[in-house]
Amino acid sequence: MSSSSPDISLFALLRLSQGSGEWSHDVCIIEYEEGKNKPFILHTDDHDLISVGFRKACSKEALKISKVRVYKTPLQGKLKELLEKFPIAYHAYVVLECCTSSGKRKWTSLEKNAGSITIQISCTRTDVSRKISGEKRQGEREVLIIDESDKTTEDLIKFFLKNKFNTQPYDITNHSKKFAKDVFDFVAVTKKYEYEDQEEAARVGAGAGAVLGALLGAVLGAVLGAVGGPMGAVAGGTAGSVAGSSVGAVKGAQMGAHAGTRDNEIERQSKFERQ
């Protein structure tokens, strides 16, 4: 982790590295229908229903995508609490400008939240750019990048299902910006969406694994130290591996071995004094 990165709770990092624990595998398809106050909402993890629901919302035809944008808004709720001190400090989502065969415009947004993926379709741009699940988005919005497209909504849904995006939980390297990049780069003709913290996010994850591995290794090594130094080393290495970092495994093994050897020596001295 770079020296400029702010401090954060190790427990928050561990929780984030494992996801929020609430990932549903669902795709939430929201269709804003003309003349109705509330949108139609479908929650499902069934790929056939995802296809049917998306195509229905797209007027049962493959809409031509003419433009694609990536928006940013401030993080909200649990994600804000966990990530506001990190470079991954905003929520990103994609908005597509589409057109039916008759020339009618439709707008689609796609985004990854802490619990699921949301797809919105409407004949009005503000329904998808300024709202989420029928409610007004919080905070200011900003367009980060825009490009032309030669894809269709049929291309998009096939790409989505092929990559099984709804099975990939939200975590420190697989967040809204990563999902927005995947979608934008597939749809756009000439540009790529590069977010500034791609490498930083990877470093944060590796650093967290190393620190947690070392701590867990030391604790387990000390607990099992009476059995002998080698056992402490094994325990430390295992703890480091569980923490998700090869660096953590090495540090955990080293600290576990040290703790195990030290505690073994203390135990021998205690037995000698009791004799």
N, C-alpha and C positions, 0 to 999 in steps of 0.2 A: 504494500500500500504506500502511495506517495506521501511524503512528509506534509504536503499541503492538505491531505484528506482529514476532515474533522473526526473527532472521536465518536464512537457509537457503541451502544451496549452489545456485548458479545452474544447475549441471548437473543437480541433482535436480529443480529446477523445470522445466527444459526436458524432461527425461525424463517428468515427470508430465504436462506440458501435452500431450505426444504419446501419453499412455497408457503402460502397462507394456510394450508391445511383444509381449505374450503373449495377447492377446485371441483366443479361439478361435471365436467366433460360436456356440458350442455352448450348448444348454440341458441342464442335468443334472437329470433327473427321478428322484427317489428315493422309492421306495414301501416303507414299513415294513409287512411282512406279518405278521399274527398267527401266533405259533407258530414264527417263524423268527428265528435269531440275527442274520443279516446281511440288510440291506435289498436290494431289487432296484434296480439303478442303470442308467439309460439316458442315454447321452451322444449328442446329435444336434443338427445345425443344420438338419435338414430339417423344414419347417413341418408337413407332413403327419404325420410321425412324432411331432413334438411334440404335436400334437392327439391322436393315437391314444394315445400314452403317458400323457398327462395324463388323458384320459377313462377309460382302463383303471384308473389309480390311484384315480380317483374312483368306482369301482364301476360304470363304464359308464353313469352317469346324471348329469344336471345337479344338483349338490348346492346346496341353498339356503345362502347365506352369512348367518349371523345376527349375528356380531360380527367386527370387524377391529381388530387391535392393531399398533402399531409398537414393537419392542423395540430396545434399544441394548446393545452389548457393546464391549469395547476392541478396537482394531485389532490385527491380527496380521501377522507376517512383513514382507514388503517394504512393504506399505502403512503399517505402523506406523513403519518407518524413514523413509519419505518424508514422512509427514503428522503425526507426533506433535507437531511444533512449530506446527502450523497449527490454526485453528478447526475444521477437518474432522477432529476427533480421536476419532471413534468410528464403529463399524460399525452400520448400521441395517438391520432386516429386518422383514417383515410376517408376521403370523400370523393366519390366518383360522379362525374356528370355524364349521364347516359341519354340515349335517344331511341324511341320505338321506331318500328318500320314506317309508321304514319307520320313521323316527325315530332311526336310529343316528347318533351323532356322529362326525365326522371332522375332522381338523385339517390345515391346509395352511400351509406357509411359503414365502415368495418372497424372494429376496435377490440382490443384485448383488455379486460378488466381483471380484478383480483379473483373473481369467481367463475367467469365464463367469457365467451366471445359473443359480441353483439353485432348484428347486422340490421341496419335500418334502411327502408325504402320509402320514398315519398315523391310526389309530383312537385313538392316545394323544397327548395334548397335549405331554408332555415329549419325545417323539421329535423333534418339530420345533422346539420352543422352546429345548430344552437341548442338542440335538445338531445337527451338520452333517456330512453324509455318513457317518452312523453313529458319529461320534466326538463326545465331549463338547466343548461350546463352552468356550473359555477365558475366564476373567474373569467378573466379576459381570454379571448381566442386570438390565435395568430397563425397565419398560413406560413409554413416553413419552406415548402417546395411545391412547384406545380409543373406538370408536363402534359403533353399530348398522349393519346393512347390509340392503339389499333386493335385492342382486344374486345371481346364481348363478355356479357355477364355469364354466358355458358362456359367460356374459357375460364372465367374466374372461379365458378363453383367447382369445376373439375379440378382445378389447381388446389383449391381449399381442401377438398375431400381426399385427393391424392396424398397431400402432406399431413393429413389428420391433425390439423392445428388445434382442434378441440380436445385432443388427448394430451396436449403439452401444458402442464400447469405453469402458472405465473411464478417466476422466481427471479433471482438477481441478474441472470443473463438472458432470461426469456420473458421479456416484459412487453409493454404496449409499444415501445419504440422498435423493438426487434420485430414484432408482428407487423407493424406499419411498414417497416423496411421490406419485409418479405413480400407484402402485397404490392407496395408501390413499385418495387424493382421488377415485379412480374408484369404489371400493367403498363408502366411507362415505356415510351419509345426511346428517348435519348438520355434520360437522367437516372441517377442512383441516389437514394436517400441515405446519407451518411450522418449518423448522429454522433456528437462529439465524445460521448463517454463509452464507446464500444470497448476500447482497450482497457479503460479504467474499470469498467464493470468486471472484466475478467480478472484484473489484478486484485480488486476488492474480494472477489470470491476465493481466489487462491490464498490471499493473505488471511482471510477469516479461517479457512481450513487449516492453515499452518498453526495459527495461534490456538485454535480449539483443539487441534490434535496434540499439541504440546501440553496444554493444560490437562486434558483427559488422560494423556499418557502418564503424566506425573502423578495424578491422583490414583490411577489403577496400579501403577508401579509401586507406590507407597503402601497401598492396601495389601497387595500380594507380596510385598517385600520379604515377609517372614519366610516365605517358601523358598526364596533364593533370587539372586540377581537375574539369572536368565529368564525366569518366569516374569519378572517385572519388565524386562525388555520386550518379551512377547506381548504382554498386556498393553504396554505403551504403543507398540507398533500397530496392534489391532485398533486401539482407540484412534490413532492418527488416521488410519485408513477409513474408519467409519466417518470421521470428520470430513472426508472428501478431498484430501490433498496428499500427494506423495511427500511434499515437504513436511506436512503435519505428521505423517507416518514416521519419517526419519527422526524428526525432533522428539516425537512421542517415545520412540524406541530408546533414544539416547537418554532422555530424562527418566524414563521408566527404569532403565537399567541402572542408572545412577542411584535413583531412589531405592530400588530393590536391594542393591549391594549395600548401601548405607544402613537400611533398616535390618538387613540380615546380620550385619556386624553388631548393631545395637542389641539384637536379640541374643547373639552369642555371648556378649559381655554380661547381659542380665542373667543368663543361665549360670555363668561362671561365678558371679557374685552370690547367687542364691546357694550355690554349692559351698 
